[in-house]
């Protein structure tokens, strides 16, 4: 019911000239005084302060559609040429004879309509196809980018899982180490210097040079300088050797027999 009502309303609203016979522009002079529809291609537009002429003949000497200055608000002169020149149109109105040529004065934009030709339909179809191709190309590009981003996300997810697994292992190791601390190292033992062998100490004699004493006893723990070039070498266990200015052992203390 609703569709039927809408169709009826549209049929009633259609302009009466939709069902009228279309008069070719070059036969307009044969229909002077008739309220009819003229169809043709606009070949030129000429405007003056008083009116604009849409000519269907390049000489402007045959049928024209006229827009008067009072209707320039509905038909801006600066737009007429771009909108209608070279286009096929239909003009509805009363054909009048002015200066021995037919014309229709157009006051309502509804009485001047563009006609969609076969070429126009083909052009629009081509434009739609091109637009669809462009949309599909853009969609393919977007899908490629989405696929690339998805692959990167999968790679990042795998890396993240690897890092998380390594962190878990590290955490487990730290927890095990915290639960089982290593035993403390035993405190260092401080032993005194090893005493020199008794046989070596018995071989040290007065008159030996410093080098001979060092070969037998090793380096002293301390060297105490004295007057006139004398020095005293101190060893562990209280042993000591005093050397004169010539570097000869003269006094022994703490050695066997001394």
SVG drawing of the C-alpha trace seen along z (x, -y; Angstrom):
<svg xmlns="http://www.w3.org/2000/svg" viewBox="-2 -46 136 75">
<polyline fill="none" stroke="black" stroke-width="0.4" points="0.0,0.0 2.7,-2.4 4.7,-1.7 1.6,-2.2 0.8,-5.5 4.4,-6.7 4.3,-5.7 1.0,-7.5 2.3,-10.6 5.5,-10.6 3.4,-10.1 1.2,-13.1 4.3,-15.2 6.1,-14.6 6.0,-17.6 3.4,-17.4 6.0,-17.8 7.6,-14.5 4.8,-12.8 4.7,-15.4 6.2,-15.0 9.7,-16.4 10.3,-18.9 13.7,-19.0 15.3,-22.5 15.6,-22.9 11.7,-22.4 10.9,-24.9 9.8,-27.6 7.0,-25.2 5.5,-25.3 5.2,-29.1 2.7,-29.7 2.7,-26.2 3.6,-25.3 5.9,-22.4 9.4,-20.9 12.3,-21.6 15.4,-19.4 18.9,-20.2 22.5,-20.8 23.6,-24.3 26.3,-25.5 26.9,-28.9 26.0,-31.2 26.0,-34.9 25.2,-37.2 24.5,-41.0 23.2,-43.1 19.7,-42.5 19.6,-38.8 21.5,-35.6 21.0,-33.6 21.5,-29.9 21.9,-29.3 21.2,-25.9 22.8,-27.3 26.3,-28.8 24.9,-31.9 22.4,-32.6 19.9,-33.2 17.7,-30.2 16.1,-28.8 17.4,-30.2 16.5,-29.8 16.4,-33.2 17.1,-34.0 16.2,-37.6 18.1,-39.8 15.4,-39.5 16.0,-35.7 19.8,-36.0 19.5,-35.0 18.2,-31.6 20.5,-31.4 23.9,-33.1 25.4,-34.3 28.9,-33.3 27.7,-29.7 25.6,-29.3 28.4,-28.7 30.1,-26.1 26.9,-24.4 25.1,-24.2 27.5,-24.9 28.1,-21.8 25.4,-19.9 22.1,-18.5 19.2,-20.1 15.4,-20.2 13.6,-23.5 9.9,-23.8 7.8,-26.8 5.8,-28.7 7.7,-29.1 7.4,-32.8 8.6,-34.5 11.0,-37.3 12.8,-39.1 11.8,-36.2 13.4,-33.5 11.8,-31.1 12.7,-31.4 11.5,-30.3 11.9,-32.5 13.0,-30.4 12.1,-31.7 12.2,-28.5 15.3,-26.2 12.9,-23.3 12.1,-24.3 15.7,-23.9 17.1,-20.4 20.2,-18.6 19.5,-15.4 21.7,-12.4 22.8,-11.1 24.2,-7.6 27.7,-9.1 27.0,-10.7 25.8,-7.4 28.9,-5.7 31.1,-8.3 29.5,-8.1 29.7,-4.3 33.4,-4.6 33.9,-7.1 32.1,-4.8 34.2,-1.8 37.4,-3.9 36.3,-5.0 35.5,-1.4 38.9,-0.3 40.6,-3.1 38.6,-2.0 39.6,1.6 43.3,0.6 43.2,-1.4 41.5,1.5 44.1,3.9 46.8,1.5 45.1,1.2 44.8,5.0 48.5,5.4 49.4,3.0 47.1,4.8 48.7,8.1 52.2,6.7 51.2,5.2 49.7,8.5 53.0,10.3 55.0,7.8 52.7,8.2 53.1,12.0 56.9,11.6 56.7,9.1 54.5,11.5 57.0,14.4 59.9,12.2 57.9,11.0 57.1,14.6 60.8,15.5 61.7,12.6 59.0,13.5 60.2,17.1 63.8,16.0 62.6,13.7 60.6,16.5 63.7,18.8 65.8,16.0 63.2,15.4 63.0,19.1 66.8,19.3 66.9,16.3 64.2,17.8 66.1,21.1 69.3,19.2 67.5,17.2 66.1,20.4 69.5,22.1 72.1,19.6 75.7,20.8 77.5,21.8 79.7,19.0 83.4,19.3 85.5,20.3 87.3,17.4 90.9,17.0 93.5,18.4 96.4,16.3 99.5,18.3 102.7,16.8 105.7,17.0 107.1,20.4 110.2,20.7 113.4,21.2 114.9,24.7 117.3,25.2 120.0,26.5 120.0,23.3 120.2,21.1 123.2,23.2 125.1,22.5 125.0,18.7 128.4,17.5 130.0,14.2 131.9,12.8 129.4,13.9 128.3,11.4 124.8,10.2 124.2,12.3 125.3,15.5 123.0,14.8 120.1,14.1 120.7,17.4 120.4,19.2 117.7,17.2 115.9,15.5 114.9,11.8 114.5,10.3 111.2,9.1 112.7,5.7 116.0,3.8 117.0,1.4 119.7,-1.1 122.5,-1.9 125.3,-4.4 128.5,-4.2 126.8,-2.1 125.7,0.6 122.4,2.4 120.5,5.0 118.3,7.6 115.4,8.8 113.9,12.3 111.1,14.2 111.6,15.9 113.6,12.9 116.7,13.8 118.7,10.8 122.0,10.3 124.0,7.0 126.3,6.1 129.1,3.6 129.9,1.0 131.5,3.6 128.4,5.7 129.9,8.5 127.9,10.2 129.4,9.2 126.7,9.8 124.2,12.7 121.3,13.0 118.8,15.8 120.8,18.2 122.0,21.6 125.3,21.2 124.9,17.4"/>
</svg>
